[in-house]
Amino acid sequence: MKATVHVFLKPGVLDVQGKAVENALHGLGWQSVKDVRVGRVIEFDLAETDADKAKAEVKAMCDKLLANTVIESYRIDVA
């Protein structure tokens, strides 16, 4: 199965990279852009064939390594 994890800073956490992208977009003429947030996507394959088990396994990975759950949230897609 293919797992995709989307990780973003939680609302209220300052996103310095997002602010830099927003300022650059404004500098290029896109003044209507606001509240830019930058995240990351992690994709990998799993040998697990049961979707529920795969999702539980990926959740454990996120909680232990892939996301800093104090300041980040994540979404898991398994297919």
PyMOL Python script that loads the backbone (N, CA, C, O; Angstrom):
from pymol import cmd

cmd.read_pdbstr("""\
ATOM      1  N   MET A   1       0.841  -1.182   0.000  1.00  0.00           N
ATOM      2  CA  MET A   1       0.000   0.000   0.000  1.00  0.00           C
ATOM      3  C   MET A   1       0.882   1.240   0.000  1.00  0.00           C
ATOM      4  O   MET A   1       1.995   1.225   0.526  1.00  0.00           O
ATOM      5  N   LYS A   2       0.377   2.305  -0.591  1.00  0.00           N
ATOM      6  CA  LYS A   2       1.078   3.585  -0.588  1.00  0.00           C
ATOM      7  C   LYS A   2       0.490   4.452   0.507  1.00  0.00           C
ATOM      8  O   LYS A   2      -0.727   4.600   0.617  1.00  0.00           O
ATOM      9  N   ALA A   3       1.373   5.025   1.319  1.00  0.00           N
ATOM     10  CA  ALA A   3       0.958   5.947   2.378  1.00  0.00           C
ATOM     11  C   ALA A   3       1.457   7.343   2.029  1.00  0.00           C
ATOM     12  O   ALA A   3       2.579   7.524   1.557  1.00  0.00           O
ATOM     13  N   THR A   4       0.595   8.321   2.275  1.00  0.00           N
ATOM     14  CA  THR A   4       0.968   9.718   2.102  1.00  0.00           C
ATOM     15  C   THR A   4       0.620  10.445   3.393  1.00  0.00           C
ATOM     16  O   THR A   4      -0.512  10.374   3.872  1.00  0.00           O
ATOM     17  N   VAL A   5       1.596  11.139   3.946  1.00  0.00           N
ATOM     18  CA  VAL A   5       1.402  11.900   5.178  1.00  0.00           C
ATOM     19  C   VAL A   5       1.598  13.378   4.854  1.00  0.00           C
ATOM     20  O   VAL A   5       2.632  13.772   4.314  1.00  0.00           O
ATOM     21  N   HIS A   6       0.603  14.186   5.186  1.00  0.00           N
ATOM     22  CA  HIS A   6       0.664  15.634   5.006  1.00  0.00           C
ATOM     23  C   HIS A   6       0.864  16.243   6.394  1.00  0.00           C
ATOM     24  O   HIS A   6       0.045  16.033   7.289  1.00  0.00           O
ATOM     25  N   VAL A   7       1.949  16.995   6.573  1.00  0.00           N
ATOM     26  CA  VAL A   7       2.275  17.584   7.872  1.00  0.00           C
ATOM     27  C   VAL A   7       2.273  19.104   7.746  1.00  0.00           C
ATOM     28  O   VAL A   7       2.901  19.660   6.845  1.00  0.00           O
ATOM     29  N   PHE A   8       1.564  19.771   8.653  1.00  0.00           N
ATOM     30  CA  PHE A   8       1.487  21.230   8.671  1.00  0.00           C
ATOM     31  C   PHE A   8       1.601  21.731  10.095  1.00  0.00           C
ATOM     32  O   PHE A   8       1.263  21.025  11.044  1.00  0.00           O
ATOM     33  N   LEU A   9       2.083  22.961  10.236  1.00  0.00           N
ATOM     34  CA  LEU A   9       2.086  23.583  11.559  1.00  0.00           C
ATOM     35  C   LEU A   9       0.652  23.796  12.011  1.00  0.00           C
ATOM     36  O   LEU A   9      -0.224  24.095  11.200  1.00  0.00           O
ATOM     37  N   LYS A  10       0.417  23.642  13.302  1.00  0.00           N
ATOM     38  CA  LYS A  10      -0.921  23.863  13.846  1.00  0.00           C
ATOM     39  C   LYS A  10      -1.278  25.345  13.729  1.00  0.00           C
ATOM     40  O   LYS A  10      -0.394  26.201  13.707  1.00  0.00           O
ATOM     41  N   PRO A  11      -2.585  25.645  13.654  1.00  0.00           N
ATOM     42  CA  PRO A  11      -3.006  27.052  13.632  1.00  0.00           C
ATOM     43  C   PRO A  11      -2.464  27.767  14.869  1.00  0.00           C
ATOM     44  O   PRO A  11      -2.450  27.209  15.966  1.00  0.00           O
ATOM     45  N   GLY A  12      -2.027  28.984  14.679  1.00  0.00           N
ATOM     46  CA  GLY A  12      -1.488  29.759  15.794  1.00  0.00           C
ATOM     47  C   GLY A  12       0.020  29.658  15.944  1.00  0.00           C
ATOM     48  O   GLY A  12       0.629  30.477  16.632  1.00  0.00           O
ATOM     49  N   VAL A  13       0.633  28.660  15.307  1.00  0.00           N
ATOM     50  CA  VAL A  13       2.090  28.526  15.340  1.00  0.00           C
ATOM     51  C   VAL A  13       2.643  29.353  14.182  1.00  0.00           C
ATOM     52  O   VAL A  13       2.224  29.187  13.037  1.00  0.00           O
ATOM     53  N   LEU A  14       3.592  30.249  14.490  1.00  0.00           N
ATOM     54  CA  LEU A  14       4.166  31.111  13.474  1.00  0.00           C
ATOM     55  C   LEU A  14       4.855  30.290  12.394  1.00  0.00           C
ATOM     56  O   LEU A  14       5.720  29.464  12.686  1.00  0.00           O
ATOM     57  N   ASP A  15       4.464  30.525  11.136  1.00  0.00           N
ATOM     58  CA  ASP A  15       5.040  29.826   9.990  1.00  0.00           C
ATOM     59  C   ASP A  15       5.952  30.812   9.250  1.00  0.00           C
ATOM     60  O   ASP A  15       5.510  31.522   8.347  1.00  0.00           O
ATOM     61  N   VAL A  16       7.216  30.844   9.644  1.00  0.00           N
ATOM     62  CA  VAL A  16       8.177  31.781   9.074  1.00  0.00           C
ATOM     63  C   VAL A  16       8.362  31.525   7.582  1.00  0.00           C
ATOM     64  O   VAL A  16       8.429  32.467   6.791  1.00  0.00           O
ATOM     65  N   GLN A  17       8.442  30.263   7.201  1.00  0.00           N
ATOM     66  CA  GLN A  17       8.611  29.925   5.789  1.00  0.00           C
ATOM     67  C   GLN A  17       7.383  30.362   4.983  1.00  0.00           C
ATOM     68  O   GLN A  17       7.516  30.893   3.880  1.00  0.00           O
ATOM     69  N   GLY A  18       6.209  30.139   5.529  1.00  0.00           N
ATOM     70  CA  GLY A  18       4.985  30.564   4.861  1.00  0.00           C
ATOM     71  C   GLY A  18       4.942  32.073   4.677  1.00  0.00           C
ATOM     72  O   GLY A  18       4.517  32.560   3.630  1.00  0.00           O
ATOM     73  N   LYS A  19       5.384  32.821   5.697  1.00  0.00           N
ATOM     74  CA  LYS A  19       5.417  34.282   5.610  1.00  0.00           C
ATOM     75  C   LYS A  19       6.404  34.733   4.546  1.00  0.00           C
ATOM     76  O   LYS A  19       6.134  35.696   3.829  1.00  0.00           O
ATOM     77  N   ALA A  20       7.548  34.054   4.428  1.00  0.00           N
ATOM     78  CA  ALA A  20       8.531  34.397   3.397  1.00  0.00           C
ATOM     79  C   ALA A  20       7.957  34.156   1.998  1.00  0.00           C
ATOM     80  O   ALA A  20       8.162  34.966   1.094  1.00  0.00           O
ATOM     81  N   VAL A  21       7.243  33.047   1.822  1.00  0.00           N
ATOM     82  CA  VAL A  21       6.621  32.757   0.526  1.00  0.00           C
ATOM     83  C   VAL A  21       5.555  33.805   0.216  1.00  0.00           C
ATOM     84  O   VAL A  21       5.464  34.289  -0.912  1.00  0.00           O
ATOM     85  N   GLU A  22       4.758  34.149   1.210  1.00  0.00           N
ATOM     86  CA  GLU A  22       3.719  35.163   1.018  1.00  0.00           C
ATOM     87  C   GLU A  22       4.340  36.500   0.590  1.00  0.00           C
ATOM     88  O   GLU A  22       3.850  37.136  -0.343  1.00  0.00           O
ATOM     89  N   ASN A  23       5.397  36.922   1.254  1.00  0.00           N
ATOM     90  CA  ASN A  23       6.050  38.181   0.904  1.00  0.00           C
ATOM     91  C   ASN A  23       6.630  38.131  -0.512  1.00  0.00           C
ATOM     92  O   ASN A  23       6.557  39.113  -1.251  1.00  0.00           O
ATOM     93  N   ALA A  24       7.206  36.989  -0.886  1.00  0.00           N
ATOM     94  CA  ALA A  24       7.751  36.837  -2.237  1.00  0.00           C
ATOM     95  C   ALA A  24       6.639  36.909  -3.282  1.00  0.00           C
ATOM     96  O   ALA A  24       6.815  37.536  -4.327  1.00  0.00           O
ATOM     97  N   LEU A  25       5.514  36.283  -3.017  1.00  0.00           N
ATOM     98  CA  LEU A  25       4.380  36.347  -3.948  1.00  0.00           C
ATOM     99  C   LEU A  25       3.869  37.775  -4.091  1.00  0.00           C
ATOM    100  O   LEU A  25       3.541  38.220  -5.191  1.00  0.00           O
ATOM    101  N   HIS A  26       3.804  38.489  -2.967  1.00  0.00           N
ATOM    102  CA  HIS A  26       3.390  39.896  -3.025  1.00  0.00           C
ATOM    103  C   HIS A  26       4.378  40.695  -3.876  1.00  0.00           C
ATOM    104  O   HIS A  26       3.977  41.542  -4.675  1.00  0.00           O
ATOM    105  N   GLY A  27       5.668  40.420  -3.699  1.00  0.00           N
ATOM    106  CA  GLY A  27       6.697  41.107  -4.469  1.00  0.00           C
ATOM    107  C   GLY A  27       6.607  40.833  -5.964  1.00  0.00           C
ATOM    108  O   GLY A  27       7.054  41.642  -6.778  1.00  0.00           O
ATOM    109  N   LEU A  28       6.032  39.696  -6.322  1.00  0.00           N
ATOM    110  CA  LEU A  28       5.866  39.334  -7.727  1.00  0.00           C
ATOM    111  C   LEU A  28       4.521  39.782  -8.293  1.00  0.00           C
ATOM    112  O   LEU A  28       4.192  39.494  -9.443  1.00  0.00           O
ATOM    113  N   GLY A  29       3.745  40.493  -7.465  1.00  0.00           N
ATOM    114  CA  GLY A  29       2.504  41.069  -7.969  1.00  0.00           C
ATOM    115  C   GLY A  29       1.216  40.394  -7.529  1.00  0.00           C
ATOM    116  O   GLY A  29       0.134  40.871  -7.869  1.00  0.00           O
ATOM    117  N   TRP A  30       1.296  39.314  -6.793  1.00  0.00           N
ATOM    118  CA  TRP A  30       0.079  38.630  -6.337  1.00  0.00           C
ATOM    119  C   TRP A  30      -0.307  39.144  -4.948  1.00  0.00           C
ATOM    120  O   TRP A  30      -0.085  38.477  -3.937  1.00  0.00           O
ATOM    121  N   GLN A  31      -0.882  40.330  -4.925  1.00  0.00           N
ATOM    122  CA  GLN A  31      -1.225  40.992  -3.664  1.00  0.00           C
ATOM    123  C   GLN A  31      -2.398  40.341  -2.940  1.00  0.00           C
ATOM    124  O   GLN A  31      -2.560  40.535  -1.735  1.00  0.00           O
ATOM    125  N   SER A  32      -3.214  39.576  -3.648  1.00  0.00           N
ATOM    126  CA  SER A  32      -4.404  38.985  -3.026  1.00  0.00           C
ATOM    127  C   SER A  32      -4.092  37.747  -2.191  1.00  0.00           C
ATOM    128  O   SER A  32      -4.966  37.244  -1.485  1.00  0.00           O
ATOM    129  N   VAL A  33      -2.860  37.251  -2.264  1.00  0.00           N
ATOM    130  CA  VAL A  33      -2.475  36.063  -1.495  1.00  0.00           C
ATOM    131  C   VAL A  33      -2.321  36.442  -0.027  1.00  0.00           C
ATOM    132  O   VAL A  33      -1.729  37.473   0.293  1.00  0.00           O
ATOM    133  N   LYS A  34      -2.860  35.601   0.874  1.00  0.00           N
ATOM    134  CA  LYS A  34      -2.697  35.859   2.310  1.00  0.00           C
ATOM    135  C   LYS A  34      -2.708  34.550   3.081  1.00  0.00           C
ATOM    136  O   LYS A  34      -3.182  33.528   2.585  1.00  0.00           O
ATOM    137  N   ASP A  35      -2.192  34.592   4.276  1.00  0.00           N
ATOM    138  CA  ASP A  35      -2.186  33.455   5.211  1.00  0.00           C
ATOM    139  C   ASP A  35      -1.546  32.207   4.618  1.00  0.00           C
ATOM    140  O   ASP A  35      -2.110  31.117   4.717  1.00  0.00           O
ATOM    141  N   VAL A  36      -0.373  32.351   4.000  1.00  0.00           N
ATOM    142  CA  VAL A  36       0.327  31.213   3.399  1.00  0.00           C
ATOM    143  C   VAL A  36       0.881  30.320   4.507  1.00  0.00           C
ATOM    144  O   VAL A  36       1.499  30.802   5.456  1.00  0.00           O
ATOM    145  N   ARG A  37       0.656  29.032   4.377  1.00  0.00           N
ATOM    146  CA  ARG A  37       1.207  28.032   5.301  1.00  0.00           C
ATOM    147  C   ARG A  37       1.965  27.017   4.460  1.00  0.00           C
ATOM    148  O   ARG A  37       1.461  26.552   3.437  1.00  0.00           O
ATOM    149  N   VAL A  38       3.158  26.676   4.882  1.00  0.00           N
ATOM    150  CA  VAL A  38       3.991  25.713   4.170  1.00  0.00           C
ATOM    151  C   VAL A  38       4.059  24.442   4.999  1.00  0.00           C
ATOM    152  O   VAL A  38       4.257  24.497   6.213  1.00  0.00           O
ATOM    153  N   GLY A  39       3.898  23.305   4.352  1.00  0.00           N
ATOM    154  CA  GLY A  39       3.984  22.016   5.027  1.00  0.00           C
ATOM    155  C   GLY A  39       4.891  21.090   4.248  1.00  0.00           C
ATOM    156  O   GLY A  39       5.666  21.518   3.393  1.00  0.00           O
ATOM    157  N   ARG A  40       4.778  19.821   4.561  1.00  0.00           N
ATOM    158  CA  ARG A  40       5.566  18.839   3.824  1.00  0.00           C
ATOM    159  C   ARG A  40       4.722  17.590   3.585  1.00  0.00           C
ATOM    160  O   ARG A  40       3.767  17.306   4.308  1.00  0.00           O
ATOM    161  N   VAL A  41       5.108  16.863   2.555  1.00  0.00           N
ATOM    162  CA  VAL A  41       4.429  15.622   2.197  1.00  0.00           C
ATOM    163  C   VAL A  41       5.458  14.508   2.241  1.00  0.00           C
ATOM    164  O   VAL A  41       6.550  14.639   1.688  1.00  0.00           O
ATOM    165  N   ILE A  42       5.109  13.416   2.899  1.00  0.00           N
ATOM    166  CA  ILE A  42       5.980  12.251   3.001  1.00  0.00           C
ATOM    167  C   ILE A  42       5.228  11.079   2.389  1.00  0.00           C
ATOM    168  O   ILE A  42       4.117  10.764   2.814  1.00  0.00           O
ATOM    169  N   GLU A  43       5.825  10.431   1.393  1.00  0.00           N
ATOM    170  CA  GLU A  43       5.197   9.282   0.728  1.00  0.00           C
ATOM    171  C   GLU A  43       6.095   8.065   0.869  1.00  0.00           C
ATOM    172  O   GLU A  43       7.318   8.164   0.768  1.00  0.00           O
ATOM    173  N   PHE A  44       5.478   6.928   1.100  1.00  0.00           N
ATOM    174  CA  PHE A  44       6.236   5.672   1.151  1.00  0.00           C
ATOM    175  C   PHE A  44       5.299   4.498   0.941  1.00  0.00           C
ATOM    176  O   PHE A  44       4.081   4.628   1.060  1.00  0.00           O
ATOM    177  N   ASP A  45       5.883   3.351   0.627  1.00  0.00           N
ATOM    178  CA  ASP A  45       5.126   2.116   0.433  1.00  0.00           C
ATOM    179  C   ASP A  45       5.183   1.279   1.695  1.00  0.00           C
ATOM    180  O   ASP A  45       6.175   1.294   2.423  1.00  0.00           O
ATOM    181  N   LEU A  46       4.101   0.545   1.947  1.00  0.00           N
ATOM    182  CA  LEU A  46       4.003  -0.377   3.080  1.00  0.00           C
ATOM    183  C   LEU A  46       3.665  -1.766   2.561  1.00  0.00           C
ATOM    184  O   LEU A  46       2.947  -1.907   1.572  1.00  0.00           O
ATOM    185  N   ALA A  47       4.182  -2.788   3.226  1.00  0.00           N
ATOM    186  CA  ALA A  47       3.865  -4.156   2.846  1.00  0.00           C
ATOM    187  C   ALA A  47       2.470  -4.562   3.328  1.00  0.00           C
ATOM    188  O   ALA A  47       1.886  -5.511   2.804  1.00  0.00           O
ATOM    189  N   GLU A  48       1.936  -3.852   4.318  1.00  0.00           N
ATOM    190  CA  GLU A  48       0.611  -4.161   4.871  1.00  0.00           C
ATOM    191  C   GLU A  48      -0.461  -4.054   3.787  1.00  0.00           C
ATOM    192  O   GLU A  48      -0.447  -3.121   2.985  1.00  0.00           O
ATOM    193  N   THR A  49      -1.391  -5.012   3.767  1.00  0.00           N
ATOM    194  CA  THR A  49      -2.462  -5.009   2.776  1.00  0.00           C
ATOM    195  C   THR A  49      -3.809  -4.582   3.350  1.00  0.00           C
ATOM    196  O   THR A  49      -4.723  -4.267   2.589  1.00  0.00           O
ATOM    197  N   ASP A  50      -3.951  -4.563   4.658  1.00  0.00           N
ATOM    198  CA  ASP A  50      -5.185  -4.124   5.303  1.00  0.00           C
ATOM    199  C   ASP A  50      -5.095  -2.620   5.555  1.00  0.00           C
ATOM    200  O   ASP A  50      -4.189  -2.158   6.249  1.00  0.00           O
ATOM    201  N   ALA A  51      -6.037  -1.853   4.992  1.00  0.00           N
ATOM    202  CA  ALA A  51      -5.983  -0.393   5.071  1.00  0.00           C
ATOM    203  C   ALA A  51      -6.041   0.122   6.506  1.00  0.00           C
ATOM    204  O   ALA A  51      -5.326   1.063   6.852  1.00  0.00           O
ATOM    205  N   ASP A  52      -6.881  -0.480   7.340  1.00  0.00           N
ATOM    206  CA  ASP A  52      -6.996  -0.019   8.726  1.00  0.00           C
ATOM    207  C   ASP A  52      -5.701  -0.263   9.496  1.00  0.00           C
ATOM    208  O   ASP A  52      -5.258   0.595  10.259  1.00  0.00           O
ATOM    209  N   LYS A  53      -5.102  -1.421   9.298  1.00  0.00           N
ATOM    210  CA  LYS A  53      -3.828  -1.721   9.960  1.00  0.00           C
ATOM    211  C   LYS A  53      -2.721  -0.804   9.450  1.00  0.00           C
ATOM    212  O   LYS A  53      -1.886  -0.335  10.224  1.00  0.00           O
ATOM    213  N   ALA A  54      -2.720  -0.555   8.149  1.00  0.00           N
ATOM    214  CA  ALA A  54      -1.714   0.331   7.561  1.00  0.00           C
ATOM    215  C   ALA A  54      -1.844   1.734   8.131  1.00  0.00           C
ATOM    216  O   ALA A  54      -0.843   2.361   8.478  1.00  0.00           O
ATOM    217  N   LYS A  55      -3.067   2.227   8.227  1.00  0.00           N
ATOM    218  CA  LYS A  55      -3.286   3.573   8.760  1.00  0.00           C
ATOM    219  C   LYS A  55      -2.844   3.660  10.219  1.00  0.00           C
ATOM    220  O   LYS A  55      -2.251   4.660  10.624  1.00  0.00           O
ATOM    221  N   ALA A  56      -3.124   2.631  11.008  1.00  0.00           N
ATOM    222  CA  ALA A  56      -2.695   2.611  12.404  1.00  0.00           C
ATOM    223  C   ALA A  56      -1.170   2.604  12.505  1.00  0.00           C
ATOM    224  O   ALA A  56      -0.593   3.264  13.370  1.00  0.00           O
ATOM    225  N   GLU A  57      -0.528   1.854  11.618  1.00  0.00           N
ATOM    226  CA  GLU A  57       0.934   1.794  11.613  1.00  0.00           C
ATOM    227  C   GLU A  57       1.523   3.165  11.248  1.00  0.00           C
ATOM    228  O   GLU A  57       2.479   3.621  11.875  1.00  0.00           O
ATOM    229  N   VAL A  58       0.956   3.807  10.245  1.00  0.00           N
ATOM    230  CA  VAL A  58       1.456   5.115   9.831  1.00  0.00           C
ATOM    231  C   VAL A  58       1.195   6.151  10.920  1.00  0.00           C
ATOM    232  O   VAL A  58       2.026   7.032  11.141  1.00  0.00           O
ATOM    233  N   LYS A  59       0.059   6.061  11.601  1.00  0.00           N
ATOM    234  CA  LYS A  59      -0.225   6.971  12.723  1.00  0.00           C
ATOM    235  C   LYS A  59       0.843   6.848  13.790  1.00  0.00           C
ATOM    236  O   LYS A  59       1.302   7.858  14.324  1.00  0.00           O
ATOM    237  N   ALA A  60       1.250   5.624  14.111  1.00  0.00           N
ATOM    238  CA  ALA A  60       2.305   5.411  15.103  1.00  0.00           C
ATOM    239  C   ALA A  60       3.616   6.039  14.628  1.00  0.00           C
ATOM    240  O   ALA A  60       4.353   6.625  15.421  1.00  0.00           O
ATOM    241  N   MET A  61       3.901   5.912  13.333  1.00  0.00           N
ATOM    242  CA  MET A  61       5.115   6.526  12.772  1.00  0.00           C
ATOM    243  C   MET A  61       5.070   8.044  12.926  1.00  0.00           C
ATOM    244  O   MET A  61       6.066   8.676  13.278  1.00  0.00           O
ATOM    245  N   CYS A  62       3.903   8.612  12.656  1.00  0.00           N
ATOM    246  CA  CYS A  62       3.752  10.066  12.766  1.00  0.00           C
ATOM    247  C   CYS A  62       3.947  10.533  14.200  1.00  0.00           C
ATOM    248  O   CYS A  62       4.649  11.512  14.455  1.00  0.00           O
ATOM    249  N   ASP A  63       3.321   9.828  15.131  1.00  0.00           N
ATOM    250  CA  ASP A  63       3.400  10.216  16.535  1.00  0.00           C
ATOM    251  C   ASP A  63       4.810  10.076  17.095  1.00  0.00           C
ATOM    252  O   ASP A  63       5.193  10.813  18.003  1.00  0.00           O
ATOM    253  N   LYS A  64       5.584   9.137  16.559  1.00  0.00           N
ATOM    254  CA  LYS A  64       6.936   8.896  17.088  1.00  0.00           C
ATOM    255  C   LYS A  64       8.038   9.619  16.335  1.00  0.00           C
ATOM    256  O   LYS A  64       9.077   9.928  16.920  1.00  0.00           O
ATOM    257  N   LEU A  65       7.836   9.902  15.030  1.00  0.00           N
ATOM    258  CA  LEU A  65       8.944  10.432  14.245  1.00  0.00           C
ATOM    259  C   LEU A  65       8.561  11.487  13.210  1.00  0.00           C
ATOM    260  O   LEU A  65       9.209  12.530  13.128  1.00  0.00           O
ATOM    261  N   LEU A  66       7.541  11.236  12.435  1.00  0.00           N
ATOM    262  CA  LEU A  66       7.293  12.043  11.245  1.00  0.00           C
ATOM    263  C   LEU A  66       6.721  13.425  11.520  1.00  0.00           C
ATOM    264  O   LEU A  66       6.858  14.319  10.684  1.00  0.00           O
ATOM    265  N   ALA A  67       6.085  13.625  12.666  1.00  0.00           N
ATOM    266  CA  ALA A  67       5.498  14.925  13.003  1.00  0.00           C
ATOM    267  C   ALA A  67       5.819  15.272  14.449  1.00  0.00           C
ATOM    268  O   ALA A  67       5.841  14.401  15.318  1.00  0.00           O
ATOM    269  N   ASN A  68       6.065  16.534  14.692  1.00  0.00           N
ATOM    270  CA  ASN A  68       6.215  17.032  16.056  1.00  0.00           C
ATOM    271  C   ASN A  68       4.820  17.434  16.511  1.00  0.00           C
ATOM    272  O   ASN A  68       4.369  18.546  16.239  1.00  0.00           O
ATOM    273  N   THR A  69       4.142  16.532  17.201  1.00  0.00           N
ATOM    274  CA  THR A  69       2.718  16.731  17.501  1.00  0.00           C
ATOM    275  C   THR A  69       2.452  17.873  18.476  1.00  0.00           C
ATOM    276  O   THR A  69       1.294  18.223  18.704  1.00  0.00           O
ATOM    277  N   VAL A  70       3.489  18.456  19.052  1.00  0.00           N
ATOM    278  CA  VAL A  70       3.297  19.630  19.903  1.00  0.00           C
ATOM    279  C   VAL A  70       2.922  20.830  19.038  1.00  0.00           C
ATOM    280  O   VAL A  70       2.059  21.623  19.415  1.00  0.00           O
ATOM    281  N   ILE A  71       3.570  20.965  17.880  1.00  0.00           N
ATOM    282  CA  ILE A  71       3.337  22.140  17.036  1.00  0.00           C
ATOM    283  C   ILE A  71       2.801  21.795  15.649  1.00  0.00           C
ATOM    284  O   ILE A  71       2.451  22.696  14.887  1.00  0.00           O
ATOM    285  N   GLU A  72       2.732  20.515  15.309  1.00  0.00           N
ATOM    286  CA  GLU A  72       2.294  20.119  13.974  1.00  0.00           C
ATOM    287  C   GLU A  72       1.093  19.186  14.040  1.00  0.00           C
ATOM    288  O   GLU A  72       0.922  18.428  14.995  1.00  0.00           O
ATOM    289  N   SER A  73       0.269  19.260  13.006  1.00  0.00           N
ATOM    290  CA  SER A  73      -0.802  18.295  12.807  1.00  0.00           C
ATOM    291  C   SER A  73      -0.510  17.550  11.523  1.00  0.00           C
ATOM    292  O   SER A  73       0.323  17.980  10.726  1.00  0.00           O
ATOM    293  N   TYR A  74      -1.191  16.436  11.319  1.00  0.00           N
ATOM    294  CA  TYR A  74      -0.935  15.651  10.114  1.00  0.00           C
ATOM    295  C   TYR A  74      -2.207  14.988   9.642  1.00  0.00           C
ATOM    296  O   TYR A  74      -3.161  14.804  10.397  1.00  0.00           O
ATOM    297  N   ARG A  75      -2.193  14.630   8.358  1.00  0.00           N
ATOM    298  CA  ARG A  75      -3.289  13.886   7.747  1.00  0.00           C
ATOM    299  C   ARG A  75      -2.677  12.712   7.020  1.00  0.00           C
ATOM    300  O   ARG A  75      -1.655  12.855   6.350  1.00  0.00           O
ATOM    301  N   ILE A  76      -3.297  11.550   7.147  1.00  0.00           N
ATOM    302  CA  ILE A  76      -2.792  10.320   6.546  1.00  0.00           C
ATOM    303  C   ILE A  76      -3.741   9.863   5.450  1.00  0.00           C
ATOM    304  O   ILE A  76      -4.954   9.799   5.650  1.00  0.00           O
ATOM    305  N   ASP A  77      -3.177   9.545   4.288  1.00  0.00           N
ATOM    306  CA  ASP A  77      -3.932   8.921   3.199  1.00  0.00           C
ATOM    307  C   ASP A  77      -3.264   7.585   2.900  1.00  0.00           C
ATOM    308  O   ASP A  77      -2.050   7.522   2.701  1.00  0.00           O
ATOM    309  N   VAL A  78      -4.056   6.522   2.869  1.00  0.00           N
ATOM    310  CA  VAL A  78      -3.533   5.181   2.553  1.00  0.00           C
ATOM    311  C   VAL A  78      -4.343   4.630   1.401  1.00  0.00           C
ATOM    312  O   VAL A  78      -5.574   4.639   1.435  1.00  0.00           O
ATOM    313  N   ALA A  79      -3.649   4.146   0.374  1.00  0.00           N
ATOM    314  CA  ALA A  79      -4.351   3.582  -0.784  1.00  0.00           C
ATOM    315  C   ALA A  79      -3.609   2.362  -1.291  1.00  0.00           C
ATOM    316  O   ALA A  79      -4.038   1.739  -2.263  1.00  0.00           O
TER     317      ALA A  79
END
""", "prot")
cmd.dss("prot")
cmd.show_as("cartoon", "prot")
cmd.util.cbc("prot")
cmd.orient("prot")
